[in-house]
Amino acid sequence: MSAKIRPLSGFPELLPAARAVEREVIASLSRTFELHGFTNIETRVVEPLDRLAKGGEIDKEIYVLQRLQQGGETSEAELGMHFDLTVPFARYVLEHAGHLEFPFRRFQIQPVWRGERPQEGRYRQFTQADVDIVGRDVLDFHHDVEVMRVMVEALDALPVPALSFQFNNRKLIQGFYRGLGVPDVTAAIRTIDKLDKLPGEKVAELLVSDAGATPEQAERCLALATIRVPDTSFVEQVRALGVTDDLLDEGLAELAAVIEGCSAAERRHVSVEANLRIARGLDYYTGTVVEIFMDGYERLKSVGGGGRYDALASDGRTTYPGVGVSFGVSRSLIPLLADGVLAGSRPVPSAVLIAVTSEDSRPESDAIAAALRAHGVPCEVAPTAAKFGKQIRTAERRGIPYVWFTGETGHQVKDIRTGEQVDADPATWAPPHDDLRPKVVSRTDQEQNQ
Amino acid sequence: MSAKIRPLSGFPELLPAARAVEREVIASLSRTFELHGFTNIETRVVEPLDRLAKGGEIDKEIYVLQRLQQGGETSEAELGMHFDLTVPFARYVLEHAGHLEFPFRRFQIQPVWRGERPQEGRYRQFTQADVDIVGRDVLDFHHDVEVMRVMVEALDALPVPALSFQFNNRKLIQGFYRGLGVPDVTAAIRTIDKLDKLPGEKVAELLVSDAGATPEQAERCLALATIRVPDTSFVEQVRALGVTDDLLDEGLAELAAVIEGCSAAERRHVSVEANLRIARGLDYYTGTVVEIFMDGYERLKSVGGGGRYDALASDGRTTYPGVGVSFGVSRSLIPLLADGVLAGSRPVPSAVLIAVTSEDSRPESDAIAAALRAHGVPCEVAPTAAKFGKQIRTAERRGIPYVWFTGETGHQVKDIRTGEQVDADPATWAPPHDDLRPKVVSRTDQEQNQ
């Protein structure tokens, strides 16, 4: 292999201690999802190109697969790498519908690929965690509340900074615009979505020019979009704008139920808001929508989002409505790891290094390691029978907290952080629970504890 | 989304219950590797094409990535999908050497991609589990024993049929051929490797024609290749062939140490053999080599393999020797799942379905679920307030063993397999340990238990 290796821009790779953090985050998310009865699936990373490329913005970011040397096979299907987990999930549901029970509750944690310009929080390969419920023909609204509450709980258990779930409802917006009499409701939604890039007056102008609104209608659209409260008081504030519409009523009731359902329990660091300017660009949302923001990392834009789609998938005869939410594992973790907000406590699983007195006695050290492993203590045997001082430094460099010595007087284990050394039996000794496995060290936790 | 979804040949996808089996296998492998102090890494799935394509057999199977629409960027690096986990690991070691401690012990469980013709056990996307130890400049031989023993232990813990580790040593073969005076040792190794496809006499002919051996030398090469024993008695058998050579001596001692080291403990279903015809085609092995076979699935050829490479990676100044072994997770599991040898006990994590008496009382059912989850019981709330009989059938169809009812007389939980229904407190009730999570059901286990 040749010299000079440079990182590939947009394809971040984690060193062992950081990877331990990512694994713990993924394990924690999975634990919560499974406690709520969501089953894990993985889809293949490729899809037929015609399923991915739908003429949208994303198309130019799709990676296409080709064989280096095309063999005798002529008509190999054109394949592309999936750019999210929703498109492959929809295809999975259609392909395997006969073998699934509906409502089908699944979570999926996999990398996705987008050929976009790399920047902080934006990568070409990055991991997403999606949780969705999909029904056959129908999917009761209470599943909206359920799936959002699951993600609130899952993220509340993570060692990350405070997160804010900002909810809205497409029916609420559409009903309001319709009740108000805005001529082009779709254009209006698309225009209001620009509020985070353009000033209010500019958006008002666009509502007039692009959506056919009167200046007074535009003003009330903006008034709606400025409503942002941590409880259900938005209902009265919207009513005060004087618009009545059946769809608006439905949207208000749904959004209130989501806010109430997600606020029910005490949370550690996740808060919930109704934010009536959240629209989410994608056209297929039809009810609940959500975006998730991380405290101090507003520059990343949302670190997650999702909503209700009345037609996640359809095979012509059967329609599959769904509701789900996605969390950007790489998008949030990689900046936190880079900033030192999160770190792994050590780069190796080993809690103990078994010292080797001489190469002849390596089998005895192996036997001690086997005894420790038999009751679940991760450990490794020193690579060389160097002087004990050097073996201790080996443990130090690897972040291993304990070194095990065997001498004429029997077994002893040393905590190399304190220097304390005690007699120990390999059949029963275990480190304190906190030392057993690598942990996630969170700067915010440390600060809170001070 | 359109109709008519057909599976993509070579890209198998697992239904939820089968995926639960795969997850448990991956978790079990990870547990063993971590108990032995191996740290997990993941590498990005793409590598620069010039690092993957080295003019070998594999080149024509490499998938190359291209953007659907090339944008303004002109000189995007040519990227290919990795076809194993060794090439990316070697690159990872070179790229991050300054941040790693050597010997670096890592495991890696990821999919790889090969555009080969799909057949049983051969897929275009498949998951491998690799465990390796890599040193800087030097790597003591005892690590060969260590890494092989770790994989023996890891596979012994899996719910799969009996597995056989068949070991050999390149030094042994090379030293034997050299001591025997075979002119072209490399050609001889390559020829002997054909013994599983060609009869002995044909291989003997090729040894004469391609490796320049005399008929008598060819006969002794074949005699060496037929030695296959479950212990270290091969040493005497080789000595009896009357060849002496320093490298042969080294190889014999190493192979004996590996066989002894891997046989030391009692195993459930993994056996170990010295099989002196194992050569492994790849040229970079320099000592220990191993192939792993699965009982009753010899048609899959090996389900794993690996060995020692004195130059896993090099940056010109520093060389990184390594030793490792890879297990084909998909290659072994997918046929076992297809044949019903392995199955998941249920397709959902939920152990309990909380019945809903009426939609009005759904929040009460939610509260029961929350109480169960708080002490680690995975559960879900019934999707509709149908008649109880229908809710029980919902649980049945999903494979959920318990249904929770709340009535005027308090809480009761029913084991729907036995019909037994008992009073229960949501704050403390838990199912028997065996029912808590989906399990791997192994037909071989069942047969053994009968």
HADDOCK unambig.tbl for C-alpha pairs under 7 A between the chains (distance, minus, plus):
assign (segid A and resid 1 and name CA) (segid B and resid 313 and name CA) 5.71 0.50 0.50
assign (segid A and resid 1 and name CA) (segid B and resid 314 and name CA) 5.69 0.50 0.50
assign (segid A and resid 1 and name CA) (segid B and resid 315 and name CA) 6.83 0.50 0.50
assign (segid A and resid 2 and name CA) (segid B and resid 314 and name CA) 6.71 0.50 0.50
assign (segid A and resid 2 and name CA) (segid B and resid 315 and name CA) 5.61 0.50 0.50
assign (segid A and resid 2 and name CA) (segid B and resid 316 and name CA) 6.95 0.50 0.50
assign (segid A and resid 3 and name CA) (segid B and resid 315 and name CA) 4.14 0.50 0.50
assign (segid A and resid 3 and name CA) (segid B and resid 316 and name CA) 6.10 0.50 0.50
assign (segid A and resid 5 and name CA) (segid B and resid 94 and name CA) 6.91 0.50 0.50
assign (segid A and resid 5 and name CA) (segid B and resid 95 and name CA) 5.38 0.50 0.50
assign (segid A and resid 6 and name CA) (segid B and resid 95 and name CA) 6.87 0.50 0.50
assign (segid A and resid 11 and name CA) (segid B and resid 44 and name CA) 6.31 0.50 0.50
assign (segid A and resid 13 and name CA) (segid B and resid 43 and name CA) 6.20 0.50 0.50
assign (segid A and resid 13 and name CA) (segid B and resid 44 and name CA) 6.48 0.50 0.50
assign (segid A and resid 16 and name CA) (segid B and resid 39 and name CA) 6.60 0.50 0.50
assign (segid A and resid 16 and name CA) (segid B and resid 40 and name CA) 6.68 0.50 0.50
assign (segid A and resid 16 and name CA) (segid B and resid 41 and name CA) 6.04 0.50 0.50
assign (segid A and resid 19 and name CA) (segid B and resid 41 and name CA) 6.33 0.50 0.50
assign (segid A and resid 34 and name CA) (segid B and resid 349 and name CA) 5.64 0.50 0.50
assign (segid A and resid 34 and name CA) (segid B and resid 378 and name CA) 6.14 0.50 0.50
assign (segid A and resid 35 and name CA) (segid B and resid 373 and name CA) 5.88 0.50 0.50
assign (segid A and resid 35 and name CA) (segid B and resid 376 and name CA) 6.85 0.50 0.50
assign (segid A and resid 35 and name CA) (segid B and resid 377 and name CA) 6.41 0.50 0.50
assign (segid A and resid 35 and name CA) (segid B and resid 378 and name CA) 3.82 0.50 0.50
assign (segid A and resid 35 and name CA) (segid B and resid 379 and name CA) 6.04 0.50 0.50
assign (segid A and resid 36 and name CA) (segid B and resid 378 and name CA) 5.85 0.50 0.50
assign (segid A and resid 36 and name CA) (segid B and resid 379 and name CA) 5.55 0.50 0.50
assign (segid A and resid 36 and name CA) (segid B and resid 380 and name CA) 5.69 0.50 0.50
assign (segid A and resid 37 and name CA) (segid B and resid 348 and name CA) 6.27 0.50 0.50
assign (segid A and resid 37 and name CA) (segid B and resid 349 and name CA) 5.12 0.50 0.50
assign (segid A and resid 37 and name CA) (segid B and resid 350 and name CA) 4.49 0.50 0.50
assign (segid A and resid 37 and name CA) (segid B and resid 378 and name CA) 5.82 0.50 0.50
assign (segid A and resid 37 and name CA) (segid B and resid 379 and name CA) 5.25 0.50 0.50
assign (segid A and resid 37 and name CA) (segid B and resid 380 and name CA) 5.30 0.50 0.50
assign (segid A and resid 38 and name CA) (segid B and resid 348 and name CA) 6.71 0.50 0.50
assign (segid A and resid 38 and name CA) (segid B and resid 349 and name CA) 6.58 0.50 0.50
assign (segid A and resid 39 and name CA) (segid B and resid 16 and name CA) 6.60 0.50 0.50
assign (segid A and resid 39 and name CA) (segid B and resid 348 and name CA) 5.17 0.50 0.50
assign (segid A and resid 39 and name CA) (segid B and resid 349 and name CA) 5.99 0.50 0.50
assign (segid A and resid 40 and name CA) (segid B and resid 16 and name CA) 6.68 0.50 0.50
assign (segid A and resid 41 and name CA) (segid B and resid 16 and name CA) 6.05 0.50 0.50
assign (segid A and resid 41 and name CA) (segid B and resid 19 and name CA) 6.34 0.50 0.50
assign (segid A and resid 43 and name CA) (segid B and resid 13 and name CA) 6.20 0.50 0.50
assign (segid A and resid 44 and name CA) (segid B and resid 11 and name CA) 6.31 0.50 0.50
assign (segid A and resid 44 and name CA) (segid B and resid 13 and name CA) 6.49 0.50 0.50
assign (segid A and resid 59 and name CA) (segid B and resid 68 and name CA) 6.95 0.50 0.50
assign (segid A and resid 60 and name CA) (segid B and resid 67 and name CA) 6.91 0.50 0.50
assign (segid A and resid 60 and name CA) (segid B and resid 68 and name CA) 5.63 0.50 0.50
assign (segid A and resid 60 and name CA) (segid B and resid 69 and name CA) 4.85 0.50 0.50
assign (segid A and resid 61 and name CA) (segid B and resid 67 and name CA) 6.45 0.50 0.50
assign (segid A and resid 61 and name CA) (segid B and resid 68 and name CA) 6.86 0.50 0.50
assign (segid A and resid 62 and name CA) (segid B and resid 67 and name CA) 5.76 0.50 0.50
assign (segid A and resid 62 and name CA) (segid B and resid 68 and name CA) 5.50 0.50 0.50
assign (segid A and resid 63 and name CA) (segid B and resid 65 and name CA) 5.91 0.50 0.50
assign (segid A and resid 63 and name CA) (segid B and resid 66 and name CA) 5.34 0.50 0.50
assign (segid A and resid 63 and name CA) (segid B and resid 67 and name CA) 4.51 0.50 0.50
assign (segid A and resid 63 and name CA) (segid B and resid 68 and name CA) 5.91 0.50 0.50
assign (segid A and resid 64 and name CA) (segid B and resid 65 and name CA) 5.57 0.50 0.50
assign (segid A and resid 64 and name CA) (segid B and resid 66 and name CA) 5.01 0.50 0.50
assign (segid A and resid 64 and name CA) (segid B and resid 67 and name CA) 5.79 0.50 0.50
assign (segid A and resid 64 and name CA) (segid B and resid 68 and name CA) 5.84 0.50 0.50
assign (segid A and resid 65 and name CA) (segid B and resid 63 and name CA) 5.91 0.50 0.50
assign (segid A and resid 65 and name CA) (segid B and resid 64 and name CA) 5.55 0.50 0.50
assign (segid A and resid 65 and name CA) (segid B and resid 65 and name CA) 4.92 0.50 0.50
assign (segid A and resid 65 and name CA) (segid B and resid 66 and name CA) 6.43 0.50 0.50
assign (segid A and resid 66 and name CA) (segid B and resid 63 and name CA) 5.35 0.50 0.50
assign (segid A and resid 66 and name CA) (segid B and resid 64 and name CA) 5.02 0.50 0.50
assign (segid A and resid 66 and name CA) (segid B and resid 65 and name CA) 6.44 0.50 0.50
assign (segid A and resid 67 and name CA) (segid B and resid 60 and name CA) 6.90 0.50 0.50
assign (segid A and resid 67 and name CA) (segid B and resid 61 and name CA) 6.44 0.50 0.50
assign (segid A and resid 67 and name CA) (segid B and resid 62 and name CA) 5.78 0.50 0.50
assign (segid A and resid 67 and name CA) (segid B and resid 63 and name CA) 4.52 0.50 0.50
assign (segid A and resid 67 and name CA) (segid B and resid 64 and name CA) 5.81 0.50 0.50
assign (segid A and resid 67 and name CA) (segid B and resid 115 and name CA) 6.78 0.50 0.50
assign (segid A and resid 68 and name CA) (segid B and resid 59 and name CA) 6.96 0.50 0.50
assign (segid A and resid 68 and name CA) (segid B and resid 60 and name CA) 5.65 0.50 0.50
assign (segid A and resid 68 and name CA) (segid B and resid 61 and name CA) 6.88 0.50 0.50
assign (segid A and resid 68 and name CA) (segid B and resid 62 and name CA) 5.53 0.50 0.50
assign (segid A and resid 68 and name CA) (segid B and resid 63 and name CA) 5.93 0.50 0.50
assign (segid A and resid 68 and name CA) (segid B and resid 64 and name CA) 5.86 0.50 0.50
assign (segid A and resid 69 and name CA) (segid B and resid 60 and name CA) 4.87 0.50 0.50
assign (segid A and resid 94 and name CA) (segid B and resid 5 and name CA) 6.92 0.50 0.50
assign (segid A and resid 95 and name CA) (segid B and resid 5 and name CA) 5.39 0.50 0.50
assign (segid A and resid 95 and name CA) (segid B and resid 6 and name CA) 6.87 0.50 0.50
assign (segid A and resid 101 and name CA) (segid B and resid 398 and name CA) 6.63 0.50 0.50
assign (segid A and resid 115 and name CA) (segid B and resid 67 and name CA) 6.79 0.50 0.50
assign (segid A and resid 313 and name CA) (segid B and resid 1 and name CA) 5.69 0.50 0.50
assign (segid A and resid 314 and name CA) (segid B and resid 1 and name CA) 5.68 0.50 0.50
assign (segid A and resid 314 and name CA) (segid B and resid 2 and name CA) 6.67 0.50 0.50
assign (segid A and resid 315 and name CA) (segid B and resid 1 and name CA) 6.84 0.50 0.50
assign (segid A and resid 315 and name CA) (segid B and resid 2 and name CA) 5.56 0.50 0.50
assign (segid A and resid 315 and name CA) (segid B and resid 3 and name CA) 4.13 0.50 0.50
assign (segid A and resid 316 and name CA) (segid B and resid 2 and name CA) 6.92 0.50 0.50
assign (segid A and resid 316 and name CA) (segid B and resid 3 and name CA) 6.09 0.50 0.50
assign (segid A and resid 348 and name CA) (segid B and resid 37 and name CA) 6.27 0.50 0.50
assign (segid A and resid 348 and name CA) (segid B and resid 38 and name CA) 6.71 0.50 0.50
assign (segid A and resid 348 and name CA) (segid B and resid 39 and name CA) 5.18 0.50 0.50
assign (segid A and resid 349 and name CA) (segid B and resid 34 and name CA) 5.64 0.50 0.50
assign (segid A and resid 349 and name CA) (segid B and resid 37 and name CA) 5.14 0.50 0.50
assign (segid A and resid 349 and name CA) (segid B and resid 38 and name CA) 6.57 0.50 0.50
assign (segid A and resid 349 and name CA) (segid B and resid 39 and name CA) 5.99 0.50 0.50
assign (segid A and resid 350 and name CA) (segid B and resid 37 and name CA) 4.51 0.50 0.50
assign (segid A and resid 373 and name CA) (segid B and resid 35 and name CA) 5.86 0.50 0.50
assign (segid A and resid 376 and name CA) (segid B and resid 35 and name CA) 6.85 0.50 0.50
assign (segid A and resid 377 and name CA) (segid B and resid 35 and name CA) 6.40 0.50 0.50
assign (segid A and resid 378 and name CA) (segid B and resid 34 and name CA) 6.14 0.50 0.50
assign (segid A and resid 378 and name CA) (segid B and resid 35 and name CA) 3.80 0.50 0.50
assign (segid A and resid 378 and name CA) (segid B and resid 36 and name CA) 5.85 0.50 0.50
assign (segid A and resid 378 and name CA) (segid B and resid 37 and name CA) 5.85 0.50 0.50
assign (segid A and resid 379 and name CA) (segid B and resid 35 and name CA) 6.03 0.50 0.50
assign (segid A and resid 379 and name CA) (segid B and resid 36 and name CA) 5.56 0.50 0.50
assign (segid A and resid 379 and name CA) (segid B and resid 37 and name CA) 5.26 0.50 0.50
assign (segid A and resid 380 and name CA) (segid B and resid 36 and name CA) 5.68 0.50 0.50
assign (segid A and resid 380 and name CA) (segid B and resid 37 and name CA) 5.27 0.50 0.50
assign (segid A and resid 398 and name CA) (segid B and resid 101 and name CA) 6.61 0.50 0.50
